[in-house]
Each structure stands twice: as structure tokens, then as C-alpha cells.
């Protein structure tokens, strides 16, 4: 009896550490930071009477920041709405039944399934988070997260329009993006650790609960995901806007002459510019001084790793995951782009 009481006490202590004191809800501190930054940025952007805000550089920064945010916001709404709908209306075991039982096979299937979501990276993060909470292996969810912004019909159509008469660029983007997503999924199976993921994400399994309205659960899930991701979206947009204004155009010409430096530079530029995947093909097409392989690297890396996506991943999955996953994805995406570009372009 004493041993049982001791075990109960240990369990209660562990619950207190994990969930916090009774009556208080545990809340990840990055959300508060993101919302505070969002509020501060909104105040700055709306202040019209402060003289220094009318400086051309500040006005340009404000325009770029708002453009990135407004461009990504509809797709963030789409992703969070889809995440909420999955949570409230889709049976909890649907995805585990549809995907192959073996994680190694589930990864490429999930990567190919990314073609059905017509959104950008802002939409894929909350959807991937919802899939993990519903029991889908994280490796498959991450393959979906990486492939969805790069191979959906809207993005491929935009790429074809941006590169008229060059179907090889469309094919190269499709092949390189799918290969990168699958490789990253398999890499997570091999080296990934669940403790890198936020504890709330690892242990929380959502879904419709008896006695609760499905529409109420949809509303609450949508509200939580949108507010959580929205703050990090604005944070990433602010960083991207700063780079756009601070780096002169002449820097682009410096790197375009070297084949290897041009690939690395455009890959890094894709991370910093944080252009939505529906529009990045037109940016790549405008970089005529760079080789096709370098521009392919821009198209492959951008939808998978950029400032706003890193911020969204940090807010959703945790910072320990975000910096490891983003670094590995960048390396794999650049290597795959070089190999694919050399074969198809």
C-alpha cells in the first residue's frame, strides 16, 4: 500500500512538472513573444505621424513587410482552417489507415500527397502539425510539409508560366522537390529524435470528443493555430523585409559569375527573401544572370526553408527541431538541386 501511494505521488509530481500547477494552463513562451512582436510591429506600421517613418528606406521596409505578410496570409488561413477541419471532422484513424504501415513507405506516399494542397509553406506547417497529433509518423508528416508548397498544381503552373518554353524547369522542380522531401523523411527516420519536438505536440492526440460540438472544436482549433502561427509569420516577414532593403542590387552581380557560388548564393537568397512559393518562380525567372541550376536551387530551397517558415516551425514544433531540420533540409535541397539540374537542365 505504501509503495502504491509512493508511485501515485511520483506520477502526480511528474504531471505537475509537465502541465504546471493545478488551475494554470501551460503555454509555450515563444507564442507570447511572437504576439508581442506582432503587436509592436503593427503599432509601428500604423503610426503615421512620426517623421522618421516617412524616410524612403523605412517606407520601403514597411511595404515589403506588409507585402510578404499579406501574400502569405490567405494561405495561412487555408492551412489553419484545414488543420482545424482535420481535427474536428476527420476520423482519428483515417490517416494511419490510408498511409502504408511501414514508415519507410509512408514517407514517399505522404510526399506525393503534397500535390493535393494548393497552398504555400505557411499552409503546410499547421497541417503537418495536425497530422502528427492524429498519429501520423512525424517522418511522413515532414515529407508532406516539404513537398506540399513545391509540387502542388498552382506552383507548378506558375513555374510553367514564369519559364515559358522550358518544361524541363518544371520537371526539374517537381523531381528535385519530391526527392528532397523523401530524403528528409527518411533522414528523420534514421536520425530524428522525438524529444526535439515540442512536448505538447508529442503527447497530445486531438480529435472529436463525445459531447462536444464539432463546429466548436473546429473554431477553437482554428483560432489557436492561426494566432500561434500568425505571430511567427509576421516575425519572419520583418526579417525578410530587412534583408530586402539592406542588401544592394550590386551584390547579386558579384556572385553570378561563379557556378558554385551562384548556387549557394541563390539558395541563401531564397531563405532570406521568404517569397511565397506561388510567386517565387517569377523572382527566379528575373534572375537571368544566374545559371538554370542556380535558379532551380532557389525554387527548391525557398518553399522548404525560409525565414518565415523557420519561424513558423519554431513556433509549432519547437526551436530544437527548427534549427536542426532547417539546416539539414538546406544541405539536402542544394545537393539534390545540383544533381537534378545537371541531369535535366
Buried (B, 14 or more C-beta within 10 A) or exposed (E): EEEEEEEEEEEEEEEEEEEEEEEEEEEBEBBEBBBEBBEEBEEBBEEEEEEEBEEEEBEEBBEBBBBBBEBBBBBBBBBBBBBBBBBBEBEBEEBBEEBEEEBBEBBBBBBBBBBEBBBBBBBBBBBBBBBBBBBBBBBBBBBBBBBBBBBBEBBBBBBBEBBEEBEBBBBBBBBBBBBBBBBBBBBBBEEBEEEBBBBBBBEEEBBBEEEEEEEEBBEBBBEBBBBBBBBBBBBBBBBBBBBBBEEEEEEBEEBBEEEEEBBBBBBBBBBBBBBBBBBBBBBBBEBEEBBBBBBBBBBBBBBBBBBBBBBBBBBBBBBBBBBBBBEBBBEBBBBBBBBBBEEBB
